[in-house]
Amino acid sequence: MRTIRPSLLAKQLRINARADIPTMIWGPPGIGKSAIVYQLAESMNAKLFELRANLFDPVDVRGGLKVVEQEDGTYRTRYGVPEDYPDTNYTDPVVLLIDELPNAPKATQNALLQLILNKKIGTYELPQGAFIVAAGNRSIDRAAVHEMPTPVKTRFAHFELESNIDDFCAWAMQNDIDPTIISFIRYRPTLQNSLDSRENAMPTSRGWEMTDRALKLVTNASADEQFYAVASIVGDGPAGEFIAFKQQADKMPDLDRILATPSAVEVPSDPAVLFAVSSALASRANQNSFKNIMAYAKRMPAEYQVVLVRDSLAKDRELTQTPAFQQWTQDNASVLM
């Protein structure tokens, strides 16, 4: 199956939502499958409901048995609606994420087939217009997956998500991830997602987001403490490289001086520091600062200028309307072709 980058998958999901086509997203752990569905629901102003298929058994899919009192005072046993399902009468847009579907036993997958196919199971019906998205790992990911029955497969459109450095950095900029993490991933792109089943901790897109949260709590800690915080999430090797990179990045020029008098600040020559400066300036780009940022950037090697501009636009697309950006595109037309 041909892989698809996250930004293109987001567009395809919106198309499938309008066409009411259930969609299956395949990919390794931690690459961002669920995150894309969360963003889809937000962009649709939809309520997201999430089912962890691997935690359900076939009976759970239908709901447990319960005793219901009838109007005539008698009692009847019937299936109850699982608490995780959206209310049938919900009127706002709904996205139902069935996560870890391939990790669920085949019996559970088959039990979910009626819900996927008919948007109903037993006496329960999904809300009108609900969009179903499933996600899970592939057998090559060495995850505990079960072969999906053919009748279940044929009910979905299938996409295999790929790791993409530009999409990850754009997402990271939009979500205020530490610029040092962004610049490190640009410096060592193979460490964005690098799975090794022999290790307990390994670098993934999800792991770097977790690293960002951890680093915010150990900003003033020693290098050893920072190492253990990072290594517990992405592994010893990547953590060692990241801490070494961070120490180099700490040598970058003063950002406030760059923003105030860009011509007076020296441009570093070390690649690690250049990546760090590019991401740090991009994180501070806005309508007021962009002119001076670009005045400094034009003295940097072309490849770092492209990184800085790309990440700045990921944070604020309106920067394309500034004279500084338009002048830069004219000056670098040959690089951008």
ChimeraX attribute file (.defattr): number of C-alpha atoms within 10 A of each C-alpha:
attribute: neighborCount
match mode: 1-to-1
recipient: residues
	/A:1	6
	/A:2	7
	/A:3	13
	/A:4	16
	/A:5	17
	/A:6	23
	/A:7	15
	/A:8	11
	/A:9	20
	/A:10	16
	/A:11	12
	/A:12	14
	/A:13	24
	/A:14	16
	/A:15	12
	/A:16	16
	/A:17	20
	/A:18	10
	/A:19	10
	/A:20	14
	/A:21	18
	/A:22	20
	/A:23	23
	/A:24	23
	/A:25	24
	/A:26	22
	/A:27	21
	/A:28	23
	/A:29	19
	/A:30	19
	/A:31	24
	/A:32	19
	/A:33	25
	/A:34	20
	/A:35	13
	/A:36	17
	/A:37	22
	/A:38	18
	/A:39	14
	/A:40	19
	/A:41	21
	/A:42	13
	/A:43	11
	/A:44	13
	/A:45	13
	/A:46	18
	/A:47	16
	/A:48	19
	/A:49	16
	/A:50	17
	/A:51	17
	/A:52	16
	/A:53	25
	/A:54	18
	/A:55	14
	/A:56	19
	/A:57	18
	/A:58	17
	/A:59	13
	/A:60	17
	/A:61	22
	/A:62	22
	/A:63	21
	/A:64	12
	/A:65	13
	/A:66	12
	/A:67	11
	/A:68	14
	/A:69	11
	/A:70	9
	/A:71	7
	/A:72	6
	/A:73	8
	/A:74	8
	/A:75	11
	/A:76	10
	/A:77	10
	/A:78	14
	/A:79	17
	/A:80	17
	/A:81	22
	/A:82	13
	/A:83	8
	/A:84	13
	/A:85	17
	/A:86	21
	/A:87	13
	/A:88	14
	/A:89	10
	/A:90	13
	/A:91	11
	/A:92	12
	/A:93	16
	/A:94	22
	/A:95	25
	/A:96	23
	/A:97	24
	/A:98	22
	/A:99	23
	/A:100	21
	/A:101	28
	/A:102	26
	/A:103	24
	/A:104	24
	/A:105	21
	/A:106	19
	/A:107	13
	/A:108	21
	/A:109	27
	/A:110	19
	/A:111	20
	/A:112	23
	/A:113	19
	/A:114	15
	/A:115	18
	/A:116	24
	/A:117	17
	/A:118	10
	/A:119	18
	/A:120	17
	/A:121	19
	/A:122	14
	/A:123	10
	/A:124	19
	/A:125	17
	/A:126	22
	/A:127	20
	/A:128	14
	/A:129	15
	/A:130	23
	/A:131	27
	/A:132	24
	/A:133	24
	/A:134	26
	/A:135	25
	/A:136	24
	/A:137	24
	/A:138	20
	/A:139	15
	/A:140	9
	/A:141	14
	/A:142	13
	/A:143	15
	/A:144	14
	/A:145	20
	/A:146	16
	/A:147	14
	/A:148	17
	/A:149	14
	/A:150	9
	/A:151	12
	/A:152	17
	/A:153	15
	/A:154	11
	/A:155	15
	/A:156	18
	/A:157	14
	/A:158	16
	/A:159	20
	/A:160	21
	/A:161	20
	/A:162	19
	/A:163	22
	/A:164	17
	/A:165	19
	/A:166	19
	/A:167	16
	/A:168	21
	/A:169	24
	/A:170	18
	/A:171	18
	/A:172	23
	/A:173	22
	/A:174	16
	/A:175	11
	/A:176	12
	/A:177	20
	/A:178	20
	/A:179	23
	/A:180	24
	/A:181	23
	/A:182	29
	/A:183	26
	/A:184	23
	/A:185	22
	/A:186	21
	/A:187	18
	/A:188	16
	/A:189	16
	/A:190	12
	/A:191	21
	/A:192	26
	/A:193	24
	/A:194	18
	/A:195	19
	/A:196	13
	/A:197	11
	/A:198	7
	/A:199	10
	/A:200	11
	/A:201	18
	/A:202	25
	/A:203	26
	/A:204	22
	/A:205	23
	/A:206	18
	/A:207	21
	/A:208	25
	/A:209	16
	/A:210	16
	/A:211	23
	/A:212	18
	/A:213	13
	/A:214	15
	/A:215	18
	/A:216	11
	/A:217	11
	/A:218	14
	/A:219	11
	/A:220	10
	/A:221	11
	/A:222	9
	/A:223	16
	/A:224	11
	/A:225	14
	/A:226	20
	/A:227	22
	/A:228	14
	/A:229	19
	/A:230	26
	/A:231	21
	/A:232	15
	/A:233	22
	/A:234	29
	/A:235	20
	/A:236	18
	/A:237	12
	/A:238	21
	/A:239	22
	/A:240	19
	/A:241	14
	/A:242	23
	/A:243	19
	/A:244	14
	/A:245	20
	/A:246	19
	/A:247	13
	/A:248	15
	/A:249	22
	/A:250	13
	/A:251	14
	/A:252	19
	/A:253	17
	/A:254	11
	/A:255	16
	/A:256	10
	/A:257	12
	/A:258	21
	/A:259	22
	/A:260	13
	/A:261	14
	/A:262	20
	/A:263	14
	/A:264	10
	/A:265	15
	/A:266	13
	/A:267	19
	/A:268	14
	/A:269	10
	/A:270	13
	/A:271	13
	/A:272	23
	/A:273	25
	/A:274	23
	/A:275	25
	/A:276	30
	/A:277	27
	/A:278	26
	/A:279	29
	/A:280	22
	/A:281	25
	/A:282	24
	/A:283	23
	/A:284	16
	/A:285	24
	/A:286	19
	/A:287	12
	/A:288	12
	/A:289	14
	/A:290	23
	/A:291	19
	/A:292	17
	/A:293	25
	/A:294	22
	/A:295	17
	/A:296	21
	/A:297	24
	/A:298	14
	/A:299	14
	/A:300	19
	/A:301	12
	/A:302	14
	/A:303	10
	/A:304	20
	/A:305	20
	/A:306	17
	/A:307	18
	/A:308	28
	/A:309	25
	/A:310	18
	/A:311	27
	/A:312	27
	/A:313	19
	/A:314	21
	/A:315	23
	/A:316	16
	/A:317	12
	/A:318	12
	/A:319	21
	/A:320	14
	/A:321	10
	/A:322	14
	/A:323	12
	/A:324	17
	/A:325	17
	/A:326	12
	/A:327	12
	/A:328	16
	/A:329	15
	/A:330	10
	/A:331	12
	/A:332	14
	/A:333	10
	/A:334	8
	/A:335	10
	/A:336	10
	/A:337	5
